Amino acid sequence: MAESVARNSQGATYASVLTPAGRGAVATVAVAGPAALQAVASCFEPLSRRPLQSYQPGEIVVGLFRGEAGVGEELVVGFIEPNLLEVHCHGGRAAVQAVLHALTRAGCTERAWQEHIVPQCPGQIEAEAWIALASATTERTAAILLDQTRGALRREIESVLKSLQTGDRHAARAKLQTLIDRGKSGLHLTQPWRIVIAGEPNVGKSSLINALVGYERSIVFDQPGTTRDVLTARTALHGWPIELIDTAGLRESDDPLEAAGVSKAEATLATADLVLAVFDAAAPWTERNADLLKQISPSNHLIVHNKRDLCRSPLGDDRPSGILVSALAREGLDELTEAITASLLRQPIESGDGVPFTTRQIESLEAASAALAMGDASAAADALQTLLTPTAPHRFPG
């Protein structure tokens, strides 16, 4: 009977939905394991009337789904190998669930797509890259992760190991440092950079965030102190995901609600990858402005002078240099976005570069670098070897 097909075979056979949840034109269900061919054949009738077992790996077979209600809609089966097939069906949830139900009745065990990916990758790095790829939100970040699925990071780690084997510790240290520096950007291939927009009330912070994202995310009002909470908006700058954070105006206030907003804004500053310190270019520079600037870390901020369209004279010498923009008139935004990208991406990333993209990878690279600094090349090599762990072979026993 169909219900016992997979259970009576040596080893487990799994069914995994590879396409995202929700509506779609086509969905893909992978079936992997020693009884994959028999399980799919139990709920699939080729239009050719030939048994599915008569086809060869690499062939594509069109047929009809056969479920509890009888013969149903058309399916396409990709015959990758006897132990690995893909069922392509209608993308609606009901159709996918019907296919999964038929496969589980045939003895398959449903499992997450991530668990399906891992055994088919040559190593843990490539498996992690495929999994991370699902969370990439821009073409640029997806391209960098695709390079890692193709072995870019593995090859650079192997190059470091080769330098250690040949006794070239100087080259090994330089290569490790390059990888560690790239890792600061690699962590943001799937997580956006956090950019906090800070400044006194009514300097145009909300207008600036609206200008950068291209739509009205923050409410703009001409009375100071109206932003009481932390508002966020996501966008992309030069292909990198960005989360812009619009905070309450930084000032002392007797209003408990506004004071709470200011306190939350100050806490948010500590978690930012970059702070845009915004000042009113049309107003005189004050001691309060200088004090506010001292609250912000000098290592991760850009000074932005907003409202340049209202300036009637050159900026005074007492004002620190910065980027002059007009959020309302959309002036100076190109220069600002260039400066933001340059501040975040300290290490340029080119096509084909190896880029660490998980905390685990970066910690192993840092451990190798620390060991090498202590003169222990063997410990450095051991730390790097932990990154080159192979996964299980993609072919299933049976």
Protein Blocks (a to p, Z undefined) as FASTA:
>chain_A
ZZlmmmmpgcjdddddfbdedddfbdcdddedjklmmmmmmmcccfklpafklpcehiac
ddddddfkopcdddddddfbfkbccddddfbfklmmmmmmmmmmnopacddfklmmmmmp
fbfklmmmmmmmmmpcbfklmmmmmmmmnommmmmmmmmmmmmmnopaklmmmmmmmmmm
mmmmmmmmmbccddddeddehiopmmmmmmmnopafbccdfbehkambdcdddddeehia
cdddddddddddfblklmmmmmmmmmmmmmpfbdcddddfkbccdfklmmmmmmpcfklc
ccddehklmpcbdcdfklccdddddfklogoklmmmmmmmmmmmmbacdehiacdfbfkl
mmmmmmmmmmmmnopaklmmmmmmmmmpccddfbdcZZ
